[in-house]
Amino acid sequence: MRTIAIANQKGGCGKTTTAINLAWELSNRDRRTLVVDMDPQGHVAIGFGLDTSDPRGTLFSLLLEEDPVTRLDTLLCEVEEDLFVVPSTLQLTMLEQRLVGKKHRESRLSSVLRDMEERFDYVLVDSPPNLGMLTFNALFACEEIVIPVEASVYSVEGLSRLMETVKLVEEHAGHEKSVRILRTSHDRRTRYARAIGDRLIETYSGQVYETPISRSVRFREAAERGGAIGALYPRSRGSADYSSLAADVLRSEDSASARAESNRQALESQHPIGERVLFTFAMPEASDVRLVGDFNNWDPSGVPMTKGLDGVWTGTVSLEPGAYQYRFLADGRWHRDPKNTRVVENAYGGRNSLVEVGIG
């Protein structure tokens, strides 16, 4: 089973459009395909014209691991033969806060998808436009990452930040991910679009798909009608572009399977000292944020954190089982973790955040 995350912290770049249309193209080529919508906006179900008003459980409860009845197969919505969707709900916006201090919170989706290995050939995960816990779950769960990038300088500049996040995920996962860049909303008639495309190809040699996705009003029309562009407008340029993308994905099936098996064996042979724990802190206005706690003797130099385009700082640290107090040092000022309600009094009359690893 190939797992592909479609991710970019920038909105409006074509993530959901790519998830819908690539999934349809793959299923149309006799590949049993599942789309998991990790974006609380829930646009995948809308784009396929699905009625999710009477859910049989939610992805939110499944990822929390607090509902013993809900399983991934109970959430499957059939679009057509060989094509299924696990829809999203607004409840997912609360997931990051509910998972604070929980074990393996970055790998919840990975655990869920293991049950699907014998049922599907492809799983595509549509991620939200930020670098929070939902996106991290998508990146950890998938061996391959497709990054849609529209023809704008903001998208290109933001791509480098996303690549840094992928490196962080690779460090946590213990192996490299396959990363490909997909040019979207591409207008071949403009010099600007061609220049942006050339810049991407030069900077990320070998990682950019050859065929870009053309800008077309047909994509909006297909979304309004609740279907893939290939099904509704098979002779359109957009349909031809996603057909070409699917062909490119299928050509790499053998190498993708070999890479996944190699990564699996590498993980089985690892003997980590401690569990890698991800910390996030939202402060867009900060210029420097450090993670400091009793795991590094409260050294103010701490663990340098990386800032995403959405203003969320991320950092990981390897921790053995136990309870740890910590705070964030942002531009010289101390802050508790606002998403973590577990706190303990400190010697200075304040409170530290508390995280437990491998307990319970």
N, C-alpha and C positions, 0 to 999 in steps of 0.2 A: 504494500500500500504506500503510495507516494503522498506525502503531506506538504502542502504549499501554503505558506502564509502570504497574504496580499496586504502589504503594510506601507504606510507613509504617515508621518505625524501631521502632514498638511492636508486639509480638507479640499474637496473639489478636484482631486487629481485623477479620479477614475477608479478608485479601489473597488467599490461595489459594482460598477459597470463591468469591470474586468472579472470579478468573481462570478457574476451572473452569466456573462457571455462565454468565458472560457469553460465554465462548468457545462454549459449547454453543448458546446462544440465537442468536448471530451465524451459526454454521454452519447452524443450522436455518432461517435466512432466506437460504440460498443464498450466503453469504459464506464463501469458503475461508479458514479460520482456523488459525493456528498459535499454540500456547502454548509459550514458552520458560521453563523453570524455572531461575531463578538462585539458588534457595534450596537449600543443601546438604542440607536435610532431605528433599527429594524428594517432597513431599506431593502434587504435581500428578499424578504417575503413579499414586500410591496412590488418589487421589480419582477417577481415571478407570478404576481397576481394571486397569492395565497391568502386564504382567510384564516387568521390565527386568533380570532376572537374567543375561541373556546379551547385554550391550551390544555394539554394532557400532562402538565408539569412544566417546569421552566429550566432553562440552562443555568439560571442564577442558583436555584436550589441544588442542582446537580454539582456545580462547581464548589458550593459551600460544603458538600459532603455531609449535610445534616438531614437529608431525606433518604431513608433506606429504600423507599419504594421507587423513586424516579431513577430511570436508567436512560442512557442516550437513545436506545432504540425506541423508547416510548415517546420521544420528542420528534422523531422523524416525520416530516411532511413530504409526501410524494408529489413532485411536480409533473413528472411523466416517467415512462419506463427508463430505468437506470439513472434517474436524477432525483435526489432528495435534498431537503433543507432542514437544518435545525435552526428555527427562528430565534431572534433575540427579543428581549423585553426591556422596558425602562428600568426594571429592577437591577439590571447589570451595573447601573451607575453607582449602586451602593456596594458593589462587590469588594472594591479595594479597601474600604473602611472596615467591612466585616471580616476581611482576611488578615488584618493587622495582628501580628503576633502568632499567626497560625503556621504550622509546619508545612513545608513544601508548597507555599502559596503560589510560587511562580510556575509550578508544574501540574496544577490541577487539571488543565485541559489535556496535557500529555497522558495522564492516567485515564481520563475519560475516553480518549481516542483509541487506546489499546484494545478496547472491546470491539472495535470496528475493523480490525485488521483483516479478518476473513470475509468481511461483507462488502468492502469497497476497494476499488482500484485506485481511486483518487479522493483525497479530502482537501478542499480549499477552505481556508479560514479568512474571512473578511474582518479586518481589525478596525478599531475606531481611529479618528484623527488626533491621536495624542500618544504619548509614550508612557502611559500608566500601566497598571497591573494587567488590564485586559490585553493590551498589545504585547506585553512581556510574555503572557501565557501563550499567545499565538506564536510568537517567535521561538519560544522554547519547545513548543509542541511539534513544530514543523522542521523537516530537514532542508526544505528549500524556501526561499523568500523571493517574491516578485515585488518590485517597487515601482509602481506607476509614477511617472514624472511628467507633468505637463510642461509646455514650452514657455517657461518664465524664469527669470533670474532668481526669484525667491525659491522656486522649487529646486533649482540646481544648488543654491547655497545651502538649503536645508538638507540636501541629500548627504552631505558630508557628516552632518550631525547624526543622521540616521545610521550611517555606516559605523560611527563610533558606538552607537547603541548595539548594533549587531555584534561588534567585537566584544562588548561586555557580555552579551548573551552567549557567545562562543566560549568565552572564558568560564562562564558558569556551567555550561553544558559539557565542556571538556572536549569539544571537537568543532571543526569548522562547518559552517552552513554554506549551501550553494546560494549565491545572491545574483539575481538578474534584474536588469533595469528595463522597464517598458515605457517607451515614449508615448504619451497619450495626448488627446486634443491637438493632434499634429496637423498643421496647415501647410501642405507642401508648396503652396503658392507664395508664401512669404519668406523673404530672406532671413528674417529674425528667427523663425522656427527652424530653418535649416542650420543657422549658426548655433542655436542652442543644441540641436541634435549632434552637430559636429563636435561641440565642446564635450558633450557627454561621452561620445565614442572615444575621443582622445583621452579624457580623464579616466574613464573606466573601461579600458581596452579589454575586449573579450567578454564583457558582462552585459552589454546592451543588445537586446533583441534586434535582429536585422530589420524587421518590419514594424514601423510605428503604427499606432492606432489613429486613424484620421478623425479630424473634427467633423461631426455630422449631426444634423438635427434629428436624424433617424433614431439616435440613442434615446433622446427625450421622448420621442413618439412611442418607441418600444416600451419604455418604462411606464408611460401612461396607460398603455394597453396591457401591461402585465405579462411581458414575455421577452425572450432573448431576441436580439436583432436578427440572428440567423434564421430564427423560426418565422419572424414576421416580415422581414425585409431581406430575403435571401440573396437578392441581386445588388444590394447596397455595398458601398465601399467599406463601411464598418463591418459588415458581415464577412467580407473577404479578408479584412485585416485580422479578425479574431480566428478565422479559419486557418490563416497562416501561422498565428501564434500557437494554436493547438497542434498543428503539424510540427512546429519546432519543439514543443514540449514532448510530444510523442517520440520524436527522433532521439531524445536523450533518456529514454526509459531504461535501457540496459545500464548505462553509466550511473544513473540515479539509484538503481537497485543495488549496484555494487558498492556505491558510496554509503548508502544506508546500512548495509550489512557490515561494512568496515567500521562505521561509527558505533554500531551496536556492540561489536566485539571489543572495541576500544573501551567502551563504557563498562563492560563486564569485567575487564582486566584492571580497572582502576581501583585503588584503595585510598580514597580521600581521607585526609586528616580530620576534616570537619565539614559541616554542611555550609554551602554558600548561601548566605541570606541577603536578600535584596532589600534596600531601604530607599524610600522616595520622600521628597520634601518639596512642596510647591511654594516657590518664592521667586516669581519672575524678575523682581527688581534687584535681586542680589547679584553680586559680581563674583563672589567666592563662598562656597559652602563646604564645610568639613563635617564628617561623621565622627563623633567623639564619644567614648564610653569606657566602661571598666574593662572591656576587652583589649584596649590599648593604653591602659593606665591613665586615662583622661588626658592624653597628650594633645594639646591644642592643635598640633599640626594635623592630627587625625587622618581620616581617609578622605582624600579629595573626591568630590562628587562631580558628576557630569551633568551639565544643564541641557535640557531639550528645548526645542523651539516653542513648546507650550509652556515653558517656564518651570517645568518639573525637574528637580535635580535627582539623580539616581547614583547609587553606589552599592557595592557588594563587599561583604567580609566573610571569611571562613570562620565558623564558630563550632566548637564542640558542644555536645549536649549540656544544657544548663540555662540559668536565668541571667540576663545581662541588662544593665542600665545604660542608657545612652541619651545624648542630646545632639542637636545640630548647632554648629557654630557658623552663623551667616554674617559675613562682613564684620566679624569681631563681636557679634551679639549672640547670646545663647537662646535657643528655642527648644521647647518640647516638641514631640511629634504630634501635630494636631489631629492626625487620623488614628492615633493609638490612645484609647481610653485607659489603658493600664499604666499606672504611675506609682512611684514610691517617693517618700520624702527624702530629701538630701540634707547634708550637714549645714547647708547655707539657708535653710528656711524655704527653699523652693522644692520643685518636684522634677524627677527624672522619668523619662519613658522607660518601660520595661518590656523586653521581648524574651520569650522562652523558646529554646531550640531543643527538639528531640525529647520533650517532656510530655507525658500523657499519651 
